[in-house]
Amino acid sequence: MINKEQTVGSCVASNFSTAEIFKKYKIDFCCGGEISIEEACKNQNIDLNSLLSELNNISNNKKEETLYDYLELDKLADYIVNNHHSYVRKNLPIIEPYLDKIVEVHSENHPELFEVQKNFRAVRDELLSHIQKEENILFPFIKKMVEAKNTKSALENPPFETIKNPITQMEAEHDNAGDAFKNIRNVTNDLTPPQDACNTYKLTFELLAEFEEDLHKHVHLENNILFPKAIILEEELRK
């Protein structure tokens, strides 16, 4: 039974199907997932009992068994790299030329496209640097922690002192990317193409929406599952 004290992030971590409900009410379950359901309702002026009813209904009738919460952390890190990091690298160079094209053709009538372009480039720069740091620094240390736990061996001291330090930075970068997409949605009426939009315009907005959807799941897996468990594991290994 989902209750008002439960955090938004933990709710989605236990059943990802609930993410659709939170998205419907514009409740951030990835970057802003640490607040309680009650607090989220107050912030969005949503009736708490109605939301809890919907969440428990989907939890009872559309239970999605998620493996993410049961994966070893090294396997979850690999999953994120193979599915979400690869998605970023594949789709950034696909979306950008389309976006540049519609800015060139349509910006006179739709100057908000300059804001979309600026924010998308900010996401591009943030994420390409972000995933590189995760793959080269954070995830290798998580794998070392899992190995130390499984082999009952000592954990070496990382150059960043505690895993909380890079995690704090990664979460801040998640916030930056999330804020950029919020800006994009704000200036485009939630990525709604205008009446005079050509097919390329419509396709670009569809691709941006798909990219944001993948980013939400990517950030959710890290902020609500991988990172909290990595912090706990480090604390256990340091005892």
N, C-alpha and C positions, 0 to 999 in steps of 0.2 A: 504493500500500500504506500503510494507516494504521499508525503505530507508537506506542509508549508515550510517546515524547518529545513528540509532537504535542499541542497544547493542545486541550481540549474544544471551545472556541469556533471554532478554525480548522477543526476536523473538520466541524462543522456548517455552517460558512460554505462549505466546498467541496462539501458534499452534505447538504442539509437532511433527507434521509431518515434520517440517523443520529440525528436528534433523538429519534425514537421509542425507540431503544435506550437513550439516556441517560435519558429520562424513565422508562423501565421500571425502571432501577436507581436512580432518584431522584438523578441527577447533574445539577446545575444547569449548563445550557449557555449561559445568557444572562448573568445577573449574575455567576455564578461561573465563567465560561468561560475565564478566563486561566490556569487550572492545567493541568498535563499530565494525560494520560489515566492515566498510572501513579500520580500523586498522588491523582487522583480515586478510583481503585480502592482505594488505601490508606485514604483517608478513609471510604469506604463499606464497607470490608471485602469487596471484590468480587475474584474471581479475574481477574487481569489478562489471562491468555491466553484465557480464555473470552470476555471482553468484546471483545478485539481480533479474535477469530474472528468474532463476531457483526457487528462493525462492518465488517470487510473483506468479509464475505458480503453484507451489504446494499449496500455500496459497489460490489461487482462485479456483483451480479445485479439491483439495483434502482436503478441510477445515475439520479439526478434532475438533469437539466441545469438549473442555476439561473442566471438572468440577473442576479440581484442583484449578484454579484461582478464583473460586467462593465459594469454601468451607470455612466455618469458620475455623480459625486457629487451634482450638482444634480438629476439625474433620480431618483436613489435617495431624496433628501430629499423630492421631490415625491410619490414613491410612498408613502413613510411617512405623509405628511400626508393624502393622498387615501384611503389604505386603513386605516391604523391610528389616526391622530388622529381621523378621521371616525368610526371604530368606537367610540372612547372617548366622543365627544360624543353619539353616537346611543344607546348602550346604558346609560350611567350612569343617565339618567332613566327607563329602562325597568326596570332591576333594582331600584333603590332603593325604589319603592313596594311591590313584591312582598316585599322583605326586611322593610320596616317592618310589613307586614301579618302576616307569620308571627311576627315578634317579639311583636306585640300579641296574637296568638291562642295561640301555642305556647310562649312563654317560661317560663310557670309550670312546665311539664314539662321544658322544654329551656332552662335558663338560659344555656347556651353560646351561644345565639343573640344575646345582648347583646354577646358578644365578636366574633361575626361582624359584627354591625352596626357596632360601633366600628371594626373594622379596615377594613371596606368604605368607611366614611366617610373614613377616613384615606387610602385609595387614591384615592377621588374627589377630595379636596382636593389631594392630591399631583399627580395626573395632570393635572387641569385647569390648574393653575399651570404644570406642567412643559411641556405641549405648547404653551402660549402663549409661554413663553420660547424654546422651540425655533423656533417660527414667526416670532417677532419679532426674535430676536437671533442665534441660532446658525446656523440654516439660511440666512438671507440672507447671512451672511458666507461660508458654504461656497459659495454661488452666486457671490459676488464672487471667490473664489479660483479657481473653475473658469473664470470669464470672464478673469481675469488670465492664467491658464495658456494658454487658447485664443487670446487676443489678444496674448500676450507683452508685457503691460503691467505696470506696477508695482502692487503690492498695497498698498492703504492700511492704515495702522495702526488696528486696532480699539480701542475703549475698554477692552477686557478684556485688552490686551497680547498675549496668545497664545491660540490656540484651545484649548489644553490646559486653561485655567482654566474656561470654561463646560462643557467636556466632563467635567471632574472633578465638577462640580456635577450635571450630568445623570446621570452614572453613580451618584452617591450617591442621587439621587432614584429611579433604577431599583431600587437595593438596597432602599430604603424600601418601595416598592410590592411588590417580591418578598417581603420579610419579612412584610408584612401578609397576603399570601395564604398564606404558610407557616403563620402563626398561625391563619388560618381553617381550613386543612386539619387542623392539629393538634387543634383542638377539635371537629371534625366527622367524625373518622375518614375523612379524605380526601374530604370532601364527600359522604359517604354518608347519604342520608335515613334517619331512624329508622323503625321499623316502623309507628308511628302517624302518619307524615307524610301530609298531605293532598296533593292535586294541586298546589296553589300552592307548598307546601313543596318538592316534588320539582322543579317547574319552576324555582324560585329557585336551587336548587343546580345544576341543569343550566346555567342562565344564568351563574352564577358560574364554573363550570368552563370554559365557552366564553370568558368574558371573560379568565380567566387564560391560556387557550391563546393567545388573540390577543396578550395582553401579552408572553408568552414570545417570540413571533415578532418582535414590535415591538422589544423590548429586544435580541434577538439581532441584528437588522439594524443597529441603532445601535452596540451595544457591540463587535460582532465584525467589522463591515464598514465602516459609515459613519465612525465616530469614528477608528479607527486609520488609515484612508486619508486622512481630513481632516488629521490631525496630520502625516502624511508629506508631503502636498501643501503644507502651510504651510511646512514645513522646506525643501522644494525651492524654493519661491518666494522664500524669504528668503536663499537662497545668493547 
